[in-house]
Structures are given as C-alpha cells and as structure tokens.
Amino acid sequence: MGKVAAKMKVMPNSPEMDLDELQERLEESLPEGAKINGFERDDVAFGLVALLPTVIVPDDAGGTEAVEEAFTGVEGVESVSVENVGRI
C-alpha cells in the first residue's frame, strides 16, 4: 500500500490563538498511521494566520477523511480543508 501527502489548511477560530499550542494539539489528535511532515503558516487577513500542515497518510479507502475529522475536533479550530493531495 502506498502513501499520500496532503497539504491541509487549518483555520484557527481567533487571531489571538497561540499557533504553537494549536500545532501541538493537531499533532496529538492524529489518527493511527498518519503523521505530520511539517507546518507552514499563511497570513490570511486582519492578523489571522492559517496553519498548513503536510500530512502523510496510508493510501486506503478513507484517504484524508480521518485526519480532517480529527483536526476539526481540536479545540481552537474553526475549519479544516484539503489544499493539495499527491501520492508519494
């Protein structure tokens, strides 16, 4: 079975959110078999900064769905979207 790399966009629910703390909570929420291969940050507007983690997941039927659900359940996350997906 191969693996998939997905760049995701995680929007915090407040510009005052501690992004380092949010990053740690996202890493802790990952489902089994998934790992984060780095974070980028993107200035959105009015002081709001999005986190852009690159997540490596097994290439099976669920794809990134389990990671999206896990990230959505993290305290301080407003929304999660998949920006780019590719096989590795």
Buried (B, 14 or more C-beta within 10 A) or exposed (E): EEBBBBBBBBBBEEEEBEBEEBBEBBEEBBEEEBEBEEBEEEEEEEEBBBBBBBBBBBEEEBBBEBBBEBBEEBEBBEEBEBEEBEEE
